[in-house]
Amino acid sequence: MTETLTLASDETVEMFQRYVIPNYGRYPVNLVRGEGVHIWDSEGNRYLDLFPGWGCNLLGHCPPPVVEAIQKQAAKLIHVPNSWHIDIQGRWAKMLSDRSFGGQAFFCNSGAEANEAAIKLARLHSPEDRYKIITFEGGFHGRTLGATAATAQPKYHEGLGPLMAGFQYAPFGDLEAVQQLIDEHTCAILVEPIQGEGGVRIPPEGFLAGLRSLADKHDLLLMFDEVQTGCGRTGEWFAYQRFGVTPDVMTLAKAICGGVAGGAMLTTPEIAPSLRPGMHAATFGGNPIAAAAGIATLEMIENEGLLEKAQEISRGFQTRLESLAERLPIIREVRVAGLMIGVELAVDGAPVVAACLERKLLINCTQGNVIRFLPAMTMTLEQVEEGCDVVAEVLEGLAT
Ligand SMILES: *Cc1c(COP(=O)(O)O)cnc(C)c1O
C-alpha cells in the first residue's frame, strides 16, 4: 500500500501474522469506531464508508435504535436454546412474514447457513430421487461446502473437490438453458434476483417471471437468495417485490439485523413442514440479541421512511455516475438497483479502491473490474456527492 496511508500499528499487524489465519486479504488499517456513514481508524482518521460492513450495515454504523435494542436485550436475556418458545423470536418472524409473502421463518446466523437450510428444504420437500438444484453462473451463495457447490464460479471450487453433487449451472438470464437442464431429478432453482458479488448484475426483463413459470410447470421450488438484495437494500423490503415475482423460499442475512450477525430462511406455510423436527437446526439461530436487533432494524426503516430515502439516494448516485460515464470512456456500464451500485470499468478496479482509500473513501471492487458500493440508507445527498467527487477524481486520474 502507499505511504500516504496511515498503517495499523506494527503490534497489531504482528498479532495478526502470528495468531490469525491469513485467509483474508486485509488492508493495513485498523478500524476502531463507526457512526452513521463514517468510520475511524486507530490513528483518528475518518473515512466516508460507501461499503459499510460489506453490505451488512445498511443503516450505517451503530444505528442508535439497534444499539439501544441490543443493550436492553443483553441485560435481560442473551441466549436460550430453540427447545423453548422465545417471544421476541416469534415477533421478529411475524414482522418478516408481514412484510414479505406471509411465510414462516427458520433463523440462523449467516447467509451461507440460510442457503444450507434452503438446500435441505428443497431436498426434503421433494421425493428422494429429486435432488438437483439449478443455480447460475456468476452467482454467490456463501462459503460452506453446500453453498460453495451452489456457487457457480470455478475460482471458489479450486482444490475443494469433490464438491457436493446435485448442482447444475446455467448462464444468468438464460431461460432456455434452464429449461434444458430440468429433468426428472430436478427439485429447485436457486437464484439471486440481482447478482451482487457477481458484479451487480440485473436480470434481463422477464427472466425471473420465466423462472417462476418453469418452476410451476415442473413442480420445482423457486428459491431467491436475498442475502444481499433483501431487507431494504434495493429500496423495497425485498428485491422480489421489485420484479413482481414471488419465490417459494427466500434467504436473508447481511443487513437483516442492522449489523449484528443473523440470518433467516422464509418459506410458505405449505412448504415449511417439510423441514420437519430433527432435520435441521442452528444453535444460535434467532437468539434474543439477533431478534432484538432484527426487530429494531425493521422498525427503524419504517419509522424513518428509509425505503423511500433509499430510492432518493439511489437516484443521486445514478445521476452522478451516469454523467461521469458520459465523460469517461473507462466506465463501461453503470448498474444501479436501489442501494446496490456497480460501475463496470474497462480497467482493473483494485487500484481505484486503493486510491479511494488514500482519499479516505471506502469502496469495494468485485469480479476484478466492477467498483461496488453498498451504501447506507441513512446517507445525505451531500454525502453522496462527496463520495462521488472522490471516485470521479480517481477515475479522471486513471483516464489521463
Ligand atoms: C454474502 C452473501 C452470502 C453469504 O453470506 P455469509 O453471511 O457470508 O455466509 C450468500 N449469498 C449472497 C447473495 C451474498 O451476498
The ligand as a MOL file (V3000), in Angstrom:
LIG
                    3D

  0  0  0     0  0            999 V3000
M  V30 BEGIN CTAB
M  V30 COUNTS 15 15 0 0 0
M  V30 BEGIN ATOM
M  V30 1 C -22.7890 -12.5130 1.2990 0
M  V30 2 C -23.6850 -13.4510 0.5800 0
M  V30 3 C -23.8530 -14.7780 1.0130 0
M  V30 4 C -23.0660 -15.3590 2.1550 0
M  V30 5 O -23.3850 -14.7910 3.3550 0
M  V30 6 P -22.4710 -15.1110 4.6580 0
M  V30 7 O -23.1910 -14.4060 5.7610 0
M  V30 8 O -21.1060 -14.5870 4.3970 0
M  V30 9 O -22.4740 -16.5800 4.8200 0
M  V30 10 C -24.7800 -15.5670 0.3530 0
M  V30 11 N -25.4770 -15.0830 -0.6870 0
M  V30 12 C -25.3460 -13.8210 -1.1340 0
M  V30 13 C -26.1790 -13.3490 -2.2710 0
M  V30 14 C -24.4300 -12.9670 -0.5280 0
M  V30 15 O -24.2630 -11.7180 -0.9890 0
M  V30 END ATOM
M  V30 BEGIN BOND
M  V30 1 1 1 2
M  V30 2 1 2 3
M  V30 3 2 2 14
M  V30 4 1 3 4
M  V30 5 2 3 10
M  V30 6 1 4 5
M  V30 7 1 5 6
M  V30 8 2 6 7
M  V30 9 1 6 8
M  V30 10 1 6 9
M  V30 11 1 10 11
M  V30 12 2 11 12
M  V30 13 1 12 13
M  V30 14 1 12 14
M  V30 15 1 14 15
M  V30 END BOND
M  V30 END CTAB
M  END
